């Protein structure tokens, strides 16, 4: 592992592994502007359903590049979330900047909660869960924090798209009960979405990743980032500026944190947790 960590500490190692992507580039521009009708739609969806889906927002070029990079990582037996070593996943904050500002306010911040998935034949996404619970819902019903989920390849029921129980159909939601129980299975919604879509949900919504067919048309590749309002106390640290890309070394330290942060969802092997601890020690972010 020490030898690999020495390689991983060099941007050139990652550039050679995934030449489709960049390290040390510039932040992107917003993928769309939120006009009054879209603003009304977004806010209404968050209050009523707890989530929104905006199909095919982001340009397909970075989606194709990230999809190719995930295959390179998979072929090299490197965890898929190392996609966040590169610039492109972090550009999500700018692509969705106007959406995030509409829901969370103009001073929104990036929470250190990022992940990337590759779900292939017979595999499944994470189990039904609420991201953090009702402590992150404001008295108004709007979120103090939320997740953005971006399908890098087309997400369909055949390859494990996201499913959720809408807030308005969840009896536990109105009680602010953090239990995870799908009490209304006929109200469950599948959320298929083409590559480059932007999906968002609050941190009290029950949601999960589906199970891919044994022979799906292709893997479901996706990324997730978490955000919070800037006018509430940090839920986690360090908070990041959405309009600038984290330095390379900071990304490695953040990834070490993620493998520990999400360990309850995927039962990481001891060697992966050891690598995460080594990354945190070598690239401190606190």
Protein Blocks (a to p, Z undefined) as FASTA:
>chain_A
ZZmmmmmmpmklmmmmmmmbcehiacdddfbdcdfklmmmmmmmmmmnopacdehkbcfk
lmmmmmmmmmmmmmnopafklmmmpmklmmmmmmmmmmmmmmnojkbccdddddddddde
hiacdddddfkbjklccfkopafbdcddddfbdcdfknopacdddfklmmklmnopabdc
dfblmlpccddddehiacdddfkbccddddddfbdfbdcdddddddddfkbccfbdcddd
fkbccdfklmmmmmmmmmmmmmmmnopafklmmmmmmmmmmmccZZ
